[in-house]
C-alpha cells in the first residue's frame, strides 16, 4: 500500500505530468468548441495520456 501512495504522490507532483495534463485539457476544451466529440473519446484520450506518463516515468 505504501508503494502505491508513493507512486501516486510521485505521479501527481511530477512537473512533466502536470504540463502534459494541462496541455491535454486545453486541447480537449478547444476541440469541444470546434468539433464536438463523444465523451468516451475524450476519456480514452486522457487515459492514453495517463498511460503514456506512467510508462515514461518507469523508464526515465
C-alpha positions in Angstrom: 0.0 0.0 0.0 2.9 2.4 0.8 4.3 1.8 -2.7 1.0 2.8 -4.3 0.8 6.0 -2.2 4.5 6.9 -3.0 3.9 6.2 -6.7 0.7 8.3 -6.8 2.4 11.2 -5.0 5.3 11.0 -7.4 2.9 11.0 -10.4 0.9 13.9 -9.2 3.9 16.1 -8.3 5.9 15.5 -11.5 6.1 18.7 -13.4 6.1 16.9 -16.8 2.9 15.2 -16.0 1.3 18.4 -14.8 2.4 20.1 -18.0 1.1 17.3 -20.2 -2.3 17.2 -18.5 -2.6 20.9 -18.8 -1.9 20.9 -22.5 -4.3 17.9 -23.0 -7.0 19.7 -21.0 -6.7 22.8 -23.1 -6.7 20.7 -26.3 -9.9 18.9 -25.2 -11.6 22.2 -24.5 -10.6 23.6 -27.9 -11.7 20.5 -29.7 -15.0 20.6 -27.8 -15.7 24.1 -29.1 -14.9 23.4 -32.7 -15.6 19.7 -33.2 -17.8 18.1 -30.6 -16.7 14.5 -30.0 -18.0 11.8 -27.8 -17.2 11.9 -24.1 -15.9 8.4 -24.4 -13.3 9.6 -26.9 -12.2 12.4 -24.6 -11.9 10.0 -21.7 -9.9 7.5 -23.8 -7.6 10.3 -24.8 -7.0 11.2 -21.1 -6.5 7.6 -20.3 -3.8 7.3 -23.0 -2.0 10.3 -21.7 -2.0 8.8 -18.2 -0.7 5.5 -19.5 2.0 7.3 -21.5 3.1 9.3 -18.5 3.2 6.2 -16.3 5.3 4.3 -18.9 7.6 7.4 -19.3 8.1 7.6 -15.5 9.0 4.0 -15.3 11.7 4.2 -17.9 13.3 7.6 -17.0 
